[in-house]
């Protein structure tokens, strides 16, 4: 009788034996069909940084006009503040890349979490020129144009 490895394993288990190499407690009742523990997953650092950035820009956009709420003006001011804050973060990150600052520094990690979602798609499109990365320059130009585009789109709503 020709036995394949799967047949041999089933034959041994049917006869009450254990598989070779298995410890004697392998077939105990608490090891069988034990469901995997589901761990609570906390939001990542990048999510928290972006949430704080969005909420602070929304609050500052509302507070700049004395809490006078007009939707178009509030959106315009919030986008303007957020683009300015991200431009400043990209500039500080570029300066830190020139100066030897450790990667485990909390400020460097927060700047990476805030700016990487903007810089990463640009890095896929824009190639390096020698050893120079021009994506921060392109990102600052895009972030500088964004408030003007938003104000042009929202100007009919005033």
C-alpha positions in Angstrom: 0.0 0.0 0.0 1.4 3.4 -1.1 1.0 6.1 1.5 1.4 9.8 0.8 2.4 12.1 3.6 -1.2 13.3 4.2 -2.5 9.7 4.3 0.2 8.7 6.8 -0.7 11.6 9.1 -4.4 10.7 9.0 -3.5 7.0 9.6 -1.4 7.8 12.6 -4.1 10.1 14.1 -6.9 7.6 13.4 -4.9 5.0 15.4 -4.6 7.3 18.4 -0.9 8.2 17.8 0.7 11.6 17.5 2.6 12.8 14.5 6.3 12.4 14.6 7.9 15.5 16.0 4.8 16.7 17.8 5.0 17.0 21.5 2.7 14.9 23.7 0.5 17.8 24.6 -0.2 18.8 21.0 -3.6 17.1 21.0 -4.8 18.6 24.2 -8.2 20.3 24.2 -7.0 23.8 24.9 -4.8 23.8 21.8 -7.5 22.7 19.3 -9.3 25.3 17.3 -8.2 28.1 19.5 -9.5 31.3 18.0 -6.9 34.0 17.3 -7.0 36.9 19.8 -8.2 40.0 18.2 -6.1 42.9 19.3 -7.4 46.4 19.5 -5.7 48.5 16.8 -4.8 52.0 17.8 -4.7 54.7 15.2 -1.2 55.3 13.9 1.0 58.3 14.5 0.4 59.7 11.0 -3.3 59.6 11.5 -3.1 61.5 14.8 -0.7 64.1 13.4 -3.0 64.8 10.4 -6.1 64.9 12.6 -4.5 67.5 14.9 -3.4 69.5 11.8 -6.9 69.4 10.3 -8.7 70.3 13.5 -6.2 73.1 14.3 -6.5 74.6 10.8 -10.3 74.4 11.0 -10.3 76.1 14.5 -7.9 78.8 13.4 -9.8 79.4 10.2 -12.9 80.0 12.2 -11.2 82.1 14.9 -9.4 84.4 12.4 -12.6 86.2 11.7 -13.9 86.4 15.2 -16.0 83.2 14.9 -18.1 84.8 12.3 -19.2 81.8 10.3 -19.4 82.0 6.6 -18.7 78.7 4.9 -16.6 80.0 2.0 -14.5 82.3 4.1 -13.9 79.6 6.7 -12.9 77.0 4.2 -10.6 79.5 2.5 -8.9 80.5 5.7 -8.6 76.9 6.9 -7.0 75.8 3.6 -4.7 78.8 3.7 -3.5 78.0 7.2 -3.1 74.3 6.5 -1.0 75.0 3.3 1.1 77.4 5.2 1.7 75.0 8.1 2.6 72.2 5.7 5.0 74.4 3.7 6.7 75.4 6.9 7.0 71.7 7.9 8.5 70.8 4.6 11.1 73.6 4.9 12.0 72.5 8.4 12.2 68.9 7.2 14.5 70.0 4.4 16.8 71.9 6.8 16.9 68.9 9.1 17.9 66.7 6.2 21.0 68.9 5.7 21.9 69.1 9.4 22.7 65.8 11.1 19.6 65.2 13.3 18.9 61.7 14.5 16.0 59.8 12.9 14.7 58.9 16.4 14.1 62.5 17.3 10.4 63.1 18.1 10.3 66.3 16.0 11.8 64.6 13.0 9.3 61.7 13.3 6.4 64.2 13.6 7.6 66.1 10.5 8.0 62.9 8.6 4.5 61.9 9.5 3.1 65.3 8.5 4.9 65.7 5.2 5.4 62.2 3.8 1.8 61.8 2.5 2.5 64.9 0.3 6.1 64.1 -0.7 5.8 60.4 -1.4 3.5 60.6 -4.4 5.7 63.4 -5.9 8.8 61.3 -5.4 7.3 58.5 -7.5 6.9 61.1 -10.4 9.9 63.4 -10.0 13.3 61.7 -10.4 16.3 62.7 -8.4 18.7 65.2 -10.1 22.1 63.9 -9.0 21.8 63.7 -5.3 19.2 66.4 -5.0 15.6 65.8 -4.3 13.4 68.5 -5.8 10.1 67.2 -4.4 10.0 69.6 -1.4 10.3 72.5 -3.9 7.5 71.2 -6.1 5.4 70.5 -3.0 5.9 74.0 -1.7 4.9 75.4 -5.1 1.8 73.2 -5.2 0.9 74.2 -1.6 1.4 77.8 -2.5 -1.0 77.6 -5.4 -3.7 75.6 -3.6 -5.2 78.6 -1.6 -5.5 80.7 -4.8 -7.3 77.8 -6.5 -9.6 77.3 -3.6 -10.4 81.0 -3.4 -11.2 81.0 -7.2 -13.5 78.0 -6.8 -15.2 79.5 -3.8 -15.5 83.1 -5.1 -18.9 82.5 -6.7 -20.3 81.4 -3.3 -19.7 84.8 -1.6 
